[in-house]
Amino acid sequence: MQHPVEQLRTQQNLSDGELRALIATDRYDSELYRAADEVRRERYGDAVFLRGLIEFTNYCRNDCLYCGIRAGNRALSRYRLTPDEILDCCCEGYRLGYRTFVLQGGEDPAFGDEVMCAIVSAIRDAYPDCAITLSLGERSRESYERLYLSGANRYLLRHETASRAHYAMLHPASMSADNRRRCLYDLRDIGYQVGAGFMVGSPYQTVDHLVEDLRFLQELSPDMIGIGPFIPHGDTPLRDFPAGELTLTLRMLSILRLMFPYVLLPATTALGTIHPCGRELGLKAGANVVMPNLSPVSVRQKYALYDNKICTGEESAQCRSCLERRIEAAGYRLVADRGDVRRA
Ligand code: SAH
């Protein structure tokens, strides 16, 4: 039988059983990292793309059981940035070399289509050479269309878990895995570059769920895949579950790079939170994107999806230069262009 890492690297489809075996063992880890790094270098060289993350509201109407900004968390102090404050973040980001802005927030009814389209148009007018990425959760197809026409290019919406049963264990009954999928397919049809993804080691997750995640991603074929370890937040119902593991997250990153050679794959803040060198290890396992924070320091701590989140005390400029040093020390090069997906 052919070696499973070699099979993946040559784009052969592994069976569910073979994938399960690969996910469940640490036996192949160093080979997986090496193969993933080679494939990433073939496609993207040593480039690491920068995305400036602006966390513009922590109000949310949803009650995802794992998330620190869930509506039910009364202990959290809430904030919203004004459109001018959001533009100030972009201005600072542009000065620091960012050419992609990611606007992320809870599902905040205060940012309806009117307000959100005005913000996107203003950024589009001021920075015609930049990519605008939105991560605003589930909205109607019409809303996604209006935002796209206002100038947004990309949308991040993790599917969270591809198993409907597992989805129901992590979300209230008012939310559905099917609506989230509907959103992802609408976004793709409209013309956005789309990002899906999932948490690694989320409560009740099994190896079979991870295989289902890979199969769903094969079906969707997204441009970006965001994964990071689950990390408990003390004011949520899932506070007593352990965090996802570093090695499993790195293994999944490598598997994703081998299955989706073209994909834009971030080394996430959550990965940097569970281990001091988490993001560097992520890059060496196949990731090629980092998303430093551009939000004003005064609100950083309040965008607490999970406990002990890193980089909440630093100015944007500090974050940028700290990451640049880390990326270079890991053997990669920070690239300050839009960093669009390279499918071919
Ligand atoms: N409201 C937006 C943004 C959600 S926050 C949306 O619905 O897409 C961005 C991501 O953070 C989520 O998709 C989730 O995968 C992740 N996240 C939330 N809580 C987390 C936790 N406790 N640990 C790790 N990641 C978490």
Residues whose N, C-alpha, C, O or C-beta is under 5 A from the ligand:
A	BS01	SAH	Y66 C67 G68 G105 G106 E107 S135 L136 G137 L156 L157 R158 M199 P229 F230 I231 P232 H233 A270 L305 Y306
